[in-house]
């Protein structure tokens, strides 16, 4: 088992993903909107995400990024 990390201050923690492949939240949202790795055609044996698209509109994707940014603590020190 593992604890799912919070998305608080996610706007301050780029690069994103386990390998740092995405530099922006917009890229991360686009990745998940396309169905993750399987949705993009990668054969990922243990991926637990559904392979289908989320079908978020551009407006919904922007709203999601804006929401994540509202969870930013302005009093945190970034190193």
C-alpha positions in Angstrom: 0.0 0.0 0.0 1.0 3.6 -0.4 -0.4 7.0 0.5 -1.6 9.1 -2.4 0.3 12.5 -2.2 -1.6 15.7 -2.0 -1.8 18.1 -4.9 -1.3 21.1 -2.7 1.4 23.3 -4.1 1.5 21.1 -7.3 2.0 24.3 -9.3 5.4 24.7 -7.6 6.7 21.2 -8.1 7.6 20.9 -11.8 8.8 18.9 -13.5 6.0 16.4 -13.3 5.5 12.6 -13.4 7.9 10.0 -12.0 10.5 10.7 -14.8 10.0 14.5 -15.0 8.8 14.3 -18.6 6.3 17.2 -18.3 7.2 20.7 -17.5 3.7 22.2 -17.0 0.4 21.3 -15.4 -1.2 21.7 -18.8 0.9 18.9 -20.2 0.0 16.6 -17.3 -3.8 17.3 -17.8 -3.4 16.7 -21.5 -1.7 13.4 -20.8 -4.5 12.2 -18.6 -7.1 13.6 -20.9 -5.7 11.3 -23.6 -6.0 8.2 -21.4 -2.5 8.1 -20.0 0.2 6.0 -21.5 -2.2 3.3 -22.8 -4.4 5.9 -24.3 -1.4 7.2 -26.2 -0.6 3.8 -27.5 2.1 2.7 -25.0 1.9 -0.9 -23.8 2.0 -0.5 -20.1 1.5 -3.8 -18.4 0.6 -2.5 -14.9 -1.1 0.8 -15.7 -4.3 1.0 -13.6 -5.8 4.0 -15.5 -8.5 3.3 -18.0 -7.2 3.6 -21.5 -10.1 5.7 -22.8 -10.0 9.5 -23.1 -11.5 11.8 -20.5 -12.9 13.9 -23.3 -12.4 17.2 -21.4 -12.8 20.3 -23.5 -10.1 22.9 -23.7 -12.2 25.0 -21.3 -12.5 22.2 -18.8 -8.8 21.5 -19.0 -8.0 25.2 -18.3 -10.5 25.2 -15.4 -8.8 22.1 -13.9 -5.4 23.7 -14.1 -6.7 26.9 -12.6 -8.3 24.8 -9.7 -5.0 23.0 -9.0 -3.2 26.4 -8.9 -5.7 27.7 -6.3 -4.2 25.0 -4.0 -0.9 26.8 -3.9 0.3 28.2 -0.6 1.8 31.6 -1.1 3.9 31.3 2.1 5.9 28.2 1.1 9.6 28.4 0.3 10.7 26.8 -2.9 14.2 25.6 -3.3 
